[in-house]
Amino acid sequence: AKEMGRARIDQEVVKAVWARIAPGLAEVDPSIKDAFDAPLTLPCIAPRHLLVLNGEKDPRCPLEGLQQSLAATKEAYERLDGQERLRVYIQEGVGHMMTKQMWEKIDDFFTATLS
């Protein structure tokens, strides 16, 4: 955000990051608003196993945006009868970081889904 002269991460910053790390992938049809965003992409994973981890206070992935993405994702998993394959863990009071509890959730997820 700072490199772009922005005080905080916004939609334009996110687009610029995707264009930088995945050239061509994020440049979608400009007539489709937010065509490369989590509410549209996360549901595409259904019905495969998916673990979503997030800190409640993560400024880079705000809870409001995560909830929008999860709503669309849960609908897709329900439609494909795969609800038991979607796991979500939002850790209270945590920002943009991995915690011991999150690593434990990852370990539990892999143990359950890969064994």
C-alpha positions in Angstrom: 0.0 0.0 0.0 2.8 2.4 0.9 4.5 1.8 -2.5 1.3 3.0 -4.2 1.0 6.0 -1.9 -2.0 4.5 0.0 -2.5 4.7 3.7 -4.1 1.2 3.9 -4.8 -1.8 1.8 -7.8 -1.3 -0.5 -9.2 -2.9 -3.7 -6.6 -1.3 -6.0 -3.7 -2.5 -3.8 -5.1 -6.1 -3.8 -5.4 -6.0 -7.6 -1.8 -4.7 -7.9 -0.5 -7.4 -5.7 -2.2 -10.1 -7.7 -1.0 -8.6 -11.0 2.5 -8.7 -9.6 2.5 -12.3 -8.2 0.3 -13.9 -10.8 0.6 -11.9 -14.0 -2.3 -12.5 -16.4 -4.3 -14.4 -13.8 -5.8 -11.4 -12.1 -6.4 -9.4 -15.3 -9.9 -10.5 -15.9 -12.8 -9.0 -17.9 -13.0 -5.5 -16.5 -16.8 -5.5 -17.0 -17.0 -8.2 -14.2 -16.7 -6.4 -10.9 -14.3 -8.2 -8.5 -14.1 -11.2 -10.8 -10.9 -12.4 -9.1 -11.9 -12.2 -5.4 -12.5 -14.7 -2.7 -16.3 -14.7 -2.9 -16.0 -16.0 -6.4 -12.9 -18.1 -6.2 -13.2 -19.9 -2.8 -16.5 -21.7 -3.8 -14.7 -23.2 -6.8 -12.8 -25.4 -4.3 -16.0 -27.2 -3.3 -16.5 -30.1 -2.6 -12.8 -30.7 -1.9 -11.4 -30.4 1.6 -10.7 -26.8 2.6 -9.5 -25.2 5.8 -9.8 -21.5 6.3 -7.8 -19.8 9.1 -8.0 -16.2 9.9 -7.4 -13.8 12.8 -10.5 -11.9 13.9 -8.6 -8.6 13.7 -6.6 -9.3 10.6 -6.3 -5.9 8.8 -5.3 -7.6 5.5 -8.3 -10.0 5.5 -11.0 -8.1 7.4 -13.7 -10.2 9.0 -16.5 -8.6 7.0 -14.8 -9.7 3.7 -14.1 -13.1 5.0 -17.7 -13.6 6.1 -18.9 -12.7 2.5 -16.4 -15.2 1.1 -17.5 -17.9 3.6 -21.2 -17.3 2.9 -20.6 -18.0 -0.8 -18.3 -20.9 0.0 -20.7 -22.6 2.4 -23.5 -22.3 -0.2 -21.3 -24.2 -2.7 -20.4 -26.9 -0.2 -24.0 -27.4 0.8 -25.1 -27.5 -2.9 -22.5 -30.3 -3.5 -23.2 -32.1 -0.2 -19.7 -31.4 1.0 -20.3 -29.4 4.2 -18.2 -31.8 6.3 -15.1 -31.0 4.1 -15.2 -27.3 4.9 -13.5 -26.2 8.1 -13.3 -22.6 9.4 -11.3 -21.3 12.3 -11.4 -17.6 13.2 -9.2 -16.9 16.2 -10.4 -14.1 18.5 -8.2 -11.1 19.1 -5.6 -12.1 16.5 -4.3 -10.0 13.6 -2.4 -11.0 10.5 -0.3 -13.9 12.0 -0.1 -17.6 12.5 -0.5 -18.8 16.1 0.2 -22.0 17.8 -3.6 -22.7 17.8 -3.7 -22.2 14.0 -0.8 -24.6 13.5 -2.7 -27.2 15.7 -5.8 -26.7 13.5 -3.7 -27.3 10.4 -2.2 -30.4 12.0 -5.7 -31.7 12.9 -7.0 -30.9 9.4 -4.2 -32.8 7.7 -4.5 -35.8 10.1 -8.2 -36.0 9.4 -8.1 -35.5 5.6 -4.9 -37.2 4.6 -5.0 -40.3 6.7 
